[in-house]
Amino acid sequence: MINLRIVGSSLCLSVLIGVAAQAQTAESPVYKSWAQVPVGTRMIQKTVSVGSDGSTVESKTIQTLQSIDDDVATVEQIYVDPQGEEFTQVFRHRRKVLLLPGVKAENLGIPANATDQGAETLQIAGREFETKWYDTTGQAEAGTMLIRTWYSNKVPGLIVKSFTRIEGFPSTTTIELVDLIRPGS
């Protein structure tokens, strides 16, 4: 007797393999940004949150390129909270990513829901970066978040700066590159 579950599972698997074989891939902008720097490069970002009462909270994120090959860039991220506690995560940025239907390779890394965009030169971390910025919106418990993010292909991970404000709420969060350290420099 034929087991219908096995036949059904095999059919579903065959369809998924066929769809995946037809899917287009493109090089990930994040992988590409890490591929331009040597192993051991560290990127340090500072996050400053200013509350409605004027209080300031700072944290730090350190990302280090651990290894890279033709398929994957492995990046260790250490997040240091305001109390000095460290949390470590490892990210594996794949070189090739599947393109979702309707997404073009040249639009990877650009927020799909951007409401405005522009170009700006930023003087950050003792360097000058040509950036493209995008405005997006999101939703938080307290209201609509307005977010401006500056990107540069010259920075591992792409993000140079980000500024978030909740509409009608006087608090803000700024994330900014504070150092980019290459081995031997």
C-alpha positions, 0 to 999 in steps of 0.5 A, a space after each residue: 500500500 502506498 503511504 500518501 504522506 510520503 508521496 505528498 512530502 516527496 511532491 512538495 519537496 520536488 516543487 520546492 527544489 524546482 522553485 529554488 532552482 529557478 530563483 535568482 541570486 545576487 551578491 549580498 551588499 553586506 558580504 561585499 562590504 566585509 570582503 573589502 577589509 582584512 580579517 581582524 578589522 573591527 568596526 565600533 559603533 556607539 548608541 546614544 539614547 536620550 530620554 524624554 527627561 533628558 537622561 542619556 544612556 550609551 552602549 557600544 557594539 563592536 563587530 570584528 571580521 573573524 573569517 571570510 571565504 568565497 561563500 561566507 563572511 563570519 563576523 563576531 559582534 559584541 554588544 556592551 550594555 550601559 552597565 558594562 555587560 557584554 553579549 556576544 553573537 556570531 553572524 554569518 553573512 552569505 555571499 549569495 542571497 535569494 532575490 524575492 519576487 520583484 526585487 532587483 539585484 541593484 536594489 539590495 541594501 536599499 530600504 524597500 519602504 523609504 519615504 525620502 532619500 539623498 546623498 551626504 558627506 559625513 565626517 565621522 570616526 576621523 574620516 570622511 564618508 560619502 553616504 546615501 541616506 534613506 528615511 523610513 518609518 516604523 511603529 513603536 508602542 509610543 507611536 510612529 518611529 521616524 528613522 534616517 539611516 546613512 549607508 556607505 559601501 566603504 564601511 563594513 556592515 554598510 551603516 555609518 549612522 542612524 537616527 530614530 525619533 518617535 513622533 510626538 515623543 521627545 526621546 531619540 536614539 543615535 547610532 554612529 560609527 566611532 572607529 574603524 580599525 584595520 589590523 596593523 594600522 
